Amino acid sequence: MTDTVLDRFLRYVVIDTQSDPVSSTQPSTMKQKELGRLLVEELRTIGLSDAHLDEHGYVYATIPSNTNKAVPVICFCSHMDTAPDFTGANVKPQILSDYQGGDIQLAGDKKQVIRVRDNPALKDQIGNDIVTTDGTTLLGADDKAGLAEIMTAAQILVDNPGIKHGPIKLLFTPDEEIGRGVDKVDLAKLGAQFAYTMDGETAGHIEDETFSADGVEITIEGVAIHPGFAKGKMENAIKIAGAIINRLPRNAAPETTEGREGFIHPTGVTGSMEKAAISLIVRDFEEAGLIDKEKRLEALVQEVMSDYPGSSYTFVVKQQYRNMKVVLDRHPQIVENAVEAIRRAGMSPIRGSIRGGTDGSRLSFMGLPCPNIFAGGHAFHSPREWISRQDMEKAVATIVELVKVWEERA
């Protein structure tokens, strides 16, 4: 196989792998396994004979060590699913070669324009080849760029035995976008000591800090009665839910926060006059900030409910992931080696924080410390998603340099 990272990327993004938060199966959508099977086939063609897809939708593979040194076993990980936020079916990738600046009009929906003012990273892409959708779907760079980069680096390492490296594990996961990406991963089978997710944004970035994250489910039991006889009796659960949402703090929302500021964000509401439910996510870089926001949220609910004495509510908090920096600070060589690899790949390394999470967040607390390296995509979860061929190639180079750094420093 002589496929470039762009060849692979274009092949992967046309496979619909959208995950489903409502599904109770693992993976949440069986169509994710279609991509998993393709990846296994390609890994075996490369020469990784142990590549396989398990019943839960995970792809595992090993690149054997080719050095006599005792190098720690490292893993590279990316997720196969795309976000439920916008359709990932019938993706039609478009390539804008030799980008010369300016806004990018998407062909399939004239309302969709990738504007430079919203994407300042475009200013660094002059002369590069930009891949977008036609504006009617997600692109899927989150995280099929990571898949393509890991696959391409694996090909390079297998084809060039002169590049010395220790044992390398590959892990491709389902359902990351709905917070279940590592629910069923078999870490004993994987056998890695440290890992890296290829799931970040701008070239040159490595992220060793994420939000801490919880989900909150609020269920409201109202008082239902025939509307013709409702005066003084009815307590409409839909209206109660609306009142709660209306009172959410406007200065603690995704659209009003940045940097290290956390937020409370409603993600879904369902209901009838008798019963309604609100789903929310709560995010903060500090554990204390997360707890404080949840206390404020429940106090707000209690204030609203005091106006509805015949109704009741439940307030359930579910932990999603925690800030991986707590774990990574105990293993500084993981990030230090990645910083050196990025530098060797010709970029100025930038350490930062993710206003979100990755599989690496949970893997770190499961015993597999795992920072996040850039994959090159931008404007995730929207039809204006884009990535450049050159940034994907930089990610491939970073992976190759990183395995060399681990071998040299062993």
C-alpha positions in Angstrom: 0.0 0.0 0.0 1.3 3.4 -0.9 -1.6 5.5 0.2 -0.9 9.0 1.5 -2.5 10.4 4.7 -4.9 12.3 2.5 -5.8 9.1 0.5 -6.7 7.4 3.8 -8.6 10.4 5.2 -10.8 10.7 2.1 -11.5 7.0 2.2 -12.5 7.0 5.9 -14.7 10.2 6.0 -17.2 8.8 3.5 -18.1 6.0 5.9 -20.9 7.1 8.2 -19.9 6.4 11.8 -22.1 8.7 13.8 -22.6 7.6 17.3 -26.0 7.6 19.1 -26.3 8.8 22.7 -29.8 7.2 23.0 -28.6 3.7 22.1 -27.8 1.2 24.8 -25.6 -1.0 22.7 -21.8 -1.0 22.5 -20.9 0.3 20.0 -23.9 2.6 20.0 -24.2 2.2 16.2 -23.2 -0.9 14.3 -22.1 1.1 11.3 -19.0 2.1 13.3 -17.9 -1.5 12.8 -17.8 -1.0 9.1 -14.9 1.4 9.4 -13.4 -0.9 12.0 -13.4 -3.8 9.6 -11.8 -1.6 6.9 -9.0 -0.5 9.3 -8.3 -4.1 10.3 -8.0 -5.1 6.7 -5.6 -2.3 6.0 -3.5 -3.0 9.1 -3.2 -6.6 8.1 -2.2 -5.6 4.6 0.5 -3.4 6.2 1.8 -6.4 8.0 0.3 -6.2 11.5 -1.0 -9.8 11.8 -2.6 -9.4 15.2 -5.0 -6.6 14.1 -8.6 -7.4 15.0 -12.0 -5.9 15.7 -13.6 -7.1 18.9 -17.3 -7.5 19.7 -17.5 -4.0 21.3 -16.2 -2.2 18.2 -12.6 -1.7 19.3 -9.7 -2.2 16.9 -6.4 -3.4 18.4 -3.0 -3.9 16.6 0.7 -4.1 17.5 3.8 -2.8 15.7 6.5 -5.1 17.2 9.7 -3.6 18.6 12.8 -3.6 16.4 15.3 -2.6 19.0 17.3 -4.4 21.7 16.5 -1.6 24.2 13.8 -2.0 26.9 11.5 0.7 25.6 8.2 1.4 27.3 5.2 0.2 25.4 3.4 3.2 24.0 0.0 3.4 22.3 -1.6 5.7 19.7 -5.3 6.1 19.9 -8.1 7.7 17.8 -11.8 7.4 17.7 -13.9 6.2 14.8 -17.2 7.8 15.5 -18.4 11.3 14.5 -20.5 13.5 16.7 -24.3 13.4 16.9 -24.5 17.2 16.6 -24.7 17.1 12.8 -25.2 14.4 10.2 -22.2 12.4 9.1 -24.0 10.5 6.3 -23.2 11.0 2.6 -20.1 13.1 3.2 -18.8 14.8 0.1 -15.3 16.0 0.8 -14.0 18.9 -1.2 -10.3 19.8 -1.8 -9.3 23.5 -2.2 -5.8 23.2 -3.5 -3.2 25.9 -3.0 -5.4 28.0 -0.7 -4.7 31.7 -1.2 -6.7 33.2 1.7 -10.1 34.5 2.2 -13.4 33.0 3.2 -14.4 29.6 1.8 -17.9 29.2 0.3 -19.2 25.6 0.6 -20.8 24.3 -2.6 -23.7 22.3 -1.2 -25.2 24.9 1.0 -24.6 28.6 0.2 -25.4 29.6 3.8 -22.3 27.7 4.9 -19.2 29.8 4.7 -15.9 29.1 6.5 -15.0 32.7 7.5 -11.5 33.8 8.3 -12.8 35.9 11.2 -14.1 32.7 12.8 -11.1 30.6 11.8 -8.0 32.7 12.3 -5.9 29.5 11.8 -6.7 29.8 8.1 -4.1 32.6 8.0 -1.4 30.0 8.5 -2.7 27.8 5.7 -1.7 30.0 2.6 -0.5 27.6 -0.1 -1.9 24.5 1.6 -4.5 22.1 0.4 -7.7 22.5 2.5 -10.3 19.7 2.8 -13.9 20.7 3.7 -17.3 19.2 3.3 -19.8 20.6 0.8 -21.6 22.2 3.7 -24.4 19.6 4.2 -22.6 17.2 6.6 -19.8 17.0 9.1 -16.4 16.3 7.5 -15.3 13.8 10.2 -11.8 15.2 10.7 -12.7 14.7 14.4 -11.3 12.1 14.5 -10.8 10.4 11.2 -7.8 12.6 10.7 -6.2 10.9 13.7 -7.0 7.5 12.2 -5.4 8.4 8.9 -2.4 9.8 10.6 -1.8 6.8 12.8 -2.4 4.4 9.9 0.1 6.3 7.7 2.7 6.4 10.4 2.3 2.7 11.0 2.9 2.1 7.3 6.1 4.2 7.4 7.4 2.4 10.5 6.8 -1.1 9.0 8.3 -0.1 5.7 11.4 1.5 7.2 13.0 -0.9 9.7 15.9 1.5 10.1 13.6 3.7 12.2 14.3 2.1 15.6 11.4 2.0 18.0 10.0 0.0 20.9 6.7 -1.9 20.9 3.8 0.2 19.7 0.1 -0.5 20.3 -2.7 1.0 18.1 -6.2 1.4 19.5 -9.2 2.7 17.6 -12.3 3.3 19.7 -16.1 3.8 19.1 -18.4 6.2 20.8 -15.9 8.8 22.0 -18.3 11.6 21.0 -20.9 10.3 23.4 -18.6 9.8 26.4 -18.4 6.0 26.1 -15.1 5.7 24.1 -13.3 3.5 26.6 -16.2 1.8 28.5 -15.3 -1.6 27.2 -11.6 -1.2 26.3 -9.4 -4.2 27.4 -6.3 -2.5 28.9 -4.7 -5.8 29.8 -5.0 -7.0 26.2 -3.7 -3.7 25.0 -0.6 -4.0 27.2 0.6 -0.3 26.9 2.2 1.7 29.6 1.6 5.2 28.2 -0.5 6.5 25.3 -1.3 9.4 23.1 -4.6 10.3 21.5 -4.3 12.0 18.1 -7.4 14.1 18.5 -6.4 17.7 18.9 -6.7 20.8 16.7 -3.9 23.2 15.6 -0.6 21.8 14.4 2.1 21.9 17.0 -0.2 21.7 20.0 0.0 19.1 22.7 -2.7 19.2 25.4 -2.1 17.7 28.9 -5.2 19.2 30.6 -8.9 18.8 30.0 -12.1 19.9 31.6 -13.4 17.8 34.4 -16.9 16.8 33.3 -20.2 15.6 34.7 -23.6 15.0 33.2 -26.8 16.0 35.0 -30.2 14.6 34.4 -33.1 16.5 35.9 -36.5 14.8 35.9 -39.7 16.7 36.7 -43.0 15.1 37.8 -45.8 17.7 37.2 -49.4 17.6 38.0 -51.5 16.6 35.0 -55.2 17.3 34.7 -57.7 18.1 31.9 -57.0 21.6 30.7 -60.7 22.5 30.9 -60.6 21.9 34.7 -57.0 22.9 35.4 -57.3 26.2 37.2 -55.4 26.1 40.5 -54.5 22.5 40.0 -52.3 21.9 36.9 -48.6 22.1 37.2 -47.2 21.6 33.7 -43.9 19.8 33.7 -42.9 21.3 30.3 -43.3 24.8 31.7 -41.4 23.9 34.8 -38.5 22.6 32.6 -38.7 25.8 30.6 -38.4 27.9 33.7 -35.3 26.0 34.9 -33.6 26.4 31.5 -34.5 30.1 31.4 -32.8 30.7 34.7 -29.5 29.0 33.8 -26.7 31.5 34.4 -26.0 33.3 31.2 -22.4 34.1 32.2 -21.6 30.4 32.6 -22.6 29.1 29.2 -20.4 27.8 26.4 -21.3 30.8 24.3 -20.2 33.3 27.0 -17.0 31.6 28.3 -13.5 30.9 27.1 -10.0 29.9 28.4 -10.3 28.3 31.8 -13.9 29.3 32.4 -16.3 26.4 32.9 -20.0 26.2 32.1 -23.4 24.7 32.5 -24.9 23.6 29.2 -28.4 22.1 28.4 -28.0 19.4 25.8 -31.6 18.0 25.6 -35.1 18.4 26.8 -38.1 16.1 26.4 -41.4 15.9 28.1 -45.2 16.1 28.4 -47.5 17.9 30.7 -47.0 15.1 33.3 -43.3 14.5 33.1 -40.3 16.3 31.6 -36.5 15.7 31.6 -33.6 18.0 31.0 -30.1 16.7 30.2 -27.1 19.0 30.9 -23.4 18.9 30.9 -21.2 20.7 33.5 -17.6 21.5 32.8 -14.7 23.1 34.8 -11.0 22.6 34.9 -11.1 22.4 38.8 -12.9 19.8 40.8 -14.1 22.5 43.2 -15.5 24.6 40.4 -17.4 21.6 39.0 -19.0 20.9 42.4 -19.9 24.5 42.9 -21.7 24.7 39.5 -23.7 21.6 40.3 -24.7 23.0 43.7 -25.7 26.3 42.0 -27.7 24.3 39.4 -29.6 22.3 42.0 -30.3 25.4 44.1 -31.8 27.0 41.0 -34.0 23.9 40.4 -35.2 24.1 44.0 -36.1 27.8 43.6 -38.2 27.0 40.6 -39.8 24.0 42.2 -40.9 26.1 45.2 -43.5 27.7 42.9 -44.9 24.3 42.1 -45.8 22.6 45.4 -47.6 19.6 43.9 -44.6 18.7 41.7 -41.3 16.9 42.4 -38.0 16.4 40.8 -34.9 14.2 40.8 -31.4 15.5 40.2 -28.8 12.9 39.2 -25.1 13.6 38.6 -23.1 11.2 36.5 -19.3 11.5 36.4 -18.0 11.6 32.8 -14.3 12.3 33.0 -11.7 14.2 35.0 -8.8 16.6 34.3 -6.0 14.3 33.0 -3.3 16.8 34.2 -3.6 15.3 37.7 -2.3 12.0 36.3 0.1 13.3 33.6 2.0 15.5 36.1 3.2 12.3 37.7 4.8 11.2 34.4 6.4 14.3 32.9 8.4 12.3 30.3 5.2 11.5 28.4 4.6 15.2 27.5 8.3 16.0 27.3 8.9 13.4 24.7 6.0 14.6 22.6 7.2 18.2 22.8 10.6 17.1 21.5 8.9 15.1 18.7 6.9 18.1 17.6 10.0 20.2 17.6 11.9 17.6 15.5 8.9 17.6 13.1 9.6 21.2 12.3 7.1 23.0 14.6 7.2 25.2 17.7 5.5 23.0 20.4 2.6 24.6 22.3 1.3 23.1 25.5 -2.3 23.8 26.3 -5.6 22.8 27.7 -8.7 21.4 26.0 -12.1 22.9 26.6 -13.5 19.5 26.3 -12.2 15.9 26.8 -10.8 13.0 24.9 -10.6 9.3 25.4 -7.2 10.2 27.0 -9.0 11.8 29.9 -10.6 8.6 31.0 -7.7 6.4 30.0 -5.4 8.4 32.2 -7.5 7.7 35.3 -7.9 4.0 34.2 -4.1 3.6 34.6 -3.0 4.5 31.0 -1.6 8.1 31.2 -2.6 9.7 27.9 -2.1 13.3 26.7 -3.6 14.6 23.4 -1.6 15.5 20.3 -2.9 17.7 17.5 -4.6 16.0 14.5 -5.0 19.2 12.5 -8.8 19.6 12.3 -10.8 22.8 12.9 -14.5 23.8 13.5 -15.4 20.3 14.9 -19.0 19.2 15.1 -20.2 21.5 12.3 -20.6 21.5 8.5 -17.8 24.1 8.4 -15.2 21.6 9.6 -11.9 21.7 7.8 -8.4 20.4 7.8 -5.3 20.8 5.6 -3.3 18.0 4.0 -0.1 19.6 5.2 -1.1 19.6 8.9 -2.1 15.9 8.7 1.4 15.2 7.2 2.9 17.1 10.2 1.0 14.9 12.6 2.3 11.8 10.8 5.9 13.1 11.1 5.3 13.8 14.8 4.2 10.2 15.5 7.3 8.9 13.7 9.6 11.3 15.6 7.9 10.4 18.9 8.6 6.7 18.7 12.2 7.5 17.8 12.5 9.8 20.9 11.2 7.0 23.2 13.7 4.6 21.8 16.6 7.0 22.1 15.8 7.9 25.7 15.2 4.4 26.9 
